[in-house]
């Protein structure tokens, strides 16, 4: 039986989700202090929240969240700020909805499983106005409570596309005339802003830190480019590399 709700931790993420009219909220569980903190930090009147509020003790809040995490089969981490939101699953989109757009900034994530990296990349994608992010259904990070907390609300503003086969999705993107650019430390050609920022339709691809892009995906990419090191360390954390690559591809 699949899980039919999202569990969101983190004040920024909760505030962003409450403002997402595409979600149907089940309940906001908090201590008195947690509810006050949400209102203070995000200028939200607790009396006008679009959700049923359940006030509990600190101990009860943590126990309730632990049981929900067990039901979702995800690791429990202590709920920060004494508040969490139980809401409907985040809406995802079909790739076909974006292929004919006159302008699009797509980001595709290949085999990135680490929650911290995935959430950091989503924040950068939101910062750079990425149109949509492609995420494979398998071998990828999940939208767990910890992911939502680290993403700091970015998921509510960036369109997510779940694909069963990333290689098939990239083939569709190529056929639609969208330039595909893969980040690869093995490429002899450097990733520079020249010629990329002028593109109206582009898809940037990022692979796992250890292995990079999978062979099935890399062979379909039109351009494989690398970030040149200027020091003794020759590689970057994928989230850091993603931010630099987005600046070169999508920056002003």
N, C-alpha and C positions, 0 to 999 in steps of 0.2 A: 504494500500500500504506500503510495507516494505521499509526501508531506504537502499539505495544501495551504501552507502559510509561510511567511517570512518572519524571522525573529531578529530584531534590530537593536543593537547596543550602540551607545555613544550619542551624546547630546546633539552634535552637528548632524549626524545621520538621521536621528529621530526627527529633528526639526525639518530636515529636507523631505523626509518621507511623509510627514504630516501635511506638507504643502503640495504633495503630488496627488492631483485629483484623479489620477488613474488607479490609485490604490483604494481598497476598501478596508478600513481599519477595524480590527476586532476589539482590541483593548490596549490601553496604556497602563502599565503597572509601575508604581513608583512609591517611594516613601514621601512623606510630606516635604522633606528637604530636597529630594530629587525633583519633585514637581516645581518647587520654588526656583531651583537652579535652572531648569529648562526655561521657565518664564523670564528669569533675569537675563540670561545669556542671549536669548533669541527674541526678546521682546514679545513673548507670547502670553496672552491672558489665559490662565488655566481654566477660566470659566467659559471660554469660547473655543475650546478644543474640539475638532471634528471626530471625536472618539470617546468611547466610554473610559473613564478613569477609575482605576482600582487602587486605593491606598492601602498599603500593607507595611509590616515591619521590615526592617533591613534583613533580618534572618529569613523571613518568609519569602521575600523577593528573590534572594539568592537560591533558595530551595526550589521555588517555582521555576526559575530559569534553568536550573540544573535538570529538572525533570523534562522540560521542553527540549533541551539539548540532547538528552538521552533518547527521547522519542524521535528526534531528527537524525540521530546517529552521528552527531558531531561532537567534537571535544568541547567541554564546558570550561570557560574562563570566567572568572569573577566579573559580575556586571558592574561596570564603572558608573559613577554618578547616581547610583541607586534608582535607576529607571530603565525600562525597556519597552519596546513596542512590538506587539503581535499584529501583523497585518497581512493582506493578501499578497501572493507572489508577485514579484516584479514583472511587468509586462515586457516581453521580448518581441522582436520584429523579424520579418522575412527579408532576406537579402534582396529579393526582386524589387522591394519597395524603394531601393536606393540606386539601382543600376542605371536608370534613365535620367537621374537628376543632372542638370547642367553643371552643378558644382557639388563635389563631395570629397570629404576627407575621411577615409576609412583606415582603421587600424585592425590588423589581424594578429592574434596571439596564438602561437603554435607550441603546445606542450608545456605551457607555463603553469606549474602546479602550486607554487608557493603562494599562500594567501597574502603575505606582506607585499611581495612583488606585484601580484595581480592588482591589489588595492591601490598601491602607489602609482601604477601605470594608469589606472582608471582616473585618478586625481589629475595626473598630467594631461590625460586625454580631454578631460573636462576643461582644464585651463587653456588648452590650445584649440578649443572649439571643434574637436573631432566630431564628425557627423554620426558615426556608428562604430562600434567595436565588435569584431567577430570573435567568438569564443567557441571552440570545439566542445561537443557534448561530453567527450571522454578525454582523459589525460589533461585535465585542466582544473584550476582552482574552483571551488564552489562558493555560492553566495551564502556563506555562513554568518552567524552573528558577529564573529571576529572580523570577517571580511568587511561587513557593513561599517563596523566601527572604524577600521583603518581607512576605508575609502572616504570617510568624512562627508557623506552625502552625494558624492560624484555619481553614483548609480542612478540617482533620480533625475539627472540632467543629460546623461549620455545614453543614446540608444544602444541596446545590446542585441546582437544577433547570435542566436545559438545555431550552430551548424553541425550536422552529423559527420560530414567529411569536409575538412578544411581545403584539401586539394581540389575537390570538385567545386567548392565555392570560389577558389582563386581562378580556376578555369573560366567560370562564369564572369568573373570580374575582368579578366583579360579579354574575353569575347565582347564585353560591353564597352571596350575601348578605354578602360581605366588603367592608368600606369601603375604597375606593381613594382615596389621597391623593397627588397629584402635586406635586412641588416645581417652581415656575416663578417666575422673577424678574419676569415680566410680569403676574402676578396682583395685583389690588388688595387681596386679602384675605390677611392675615398668618397665618403658621403659628404657632399658640400651643398650649400644652399643654392648654388648656381644651377639654374635650369629646373629646379624642383619647386621653388616657391611660386613660380609663374604657372604651374600646372593647376588647372581647375578641378581635375578629377585624378585622385591619387590614392593608392592603398599602400600603407607602410606595414611590413611584416616583421615580427619579432619572434625569435625562438627561445628555447630553454637555455639557461646559462651554460650548462655542461655540454650540451650537444648542438645548440643552435637550431636552425630550421631543419625539420625532417626532410629526408631526401625527396619524398613525394611532393612536398610543398616547394622546396628550393628549386627543383627542376622546372617549375612553372613560372617562377618569378622572372620578370623581364629584365630587372637590374638587381644584381647583388652587390652591395656597397659596404664598406667598412668605416669605422671611426678610427682615424689614425692616432696612435699614442704619441705623446710628446715627453713621456717620462719612462721610468723603468717598469712600471706596471702596464701590462699590455692589454688588459681586459677590464671591463666594468661590470658591476652588478646590473642585471637586465633592466631594473627599474630606472637606474641612472642613465644607462645607455638609451633607454626609451625616451626619456625627457630630452636628451641632447638631440636625438634623431628627430623628434617632433619639432624642436626648435628650428632645425635645418629645413624640414619639409613643410611645416605649417606656420612658422613664425612670420612676423611682418617684415 
